[in-house]
């Protein structure tokens, strides 16, 4: 009878260990889910920043093109004025 009680106590101890392990895994799983959620949010923010950067790059290229066109026109006007001898 004593050995049966001892075996039950051992079984109880092992069940307690399993329960503790499940609690730890559950907590770790929740932590990992939160980290994944944060990583996905950060990814979206980075993607949005990349899109904004691409738009700004396009605007900058357009502005540089306009600047070059204006520069060429000014140089043409100066050339015409020079021809007049003024």
Helices and strands as residue ranges (DSSP letters): H 2-84
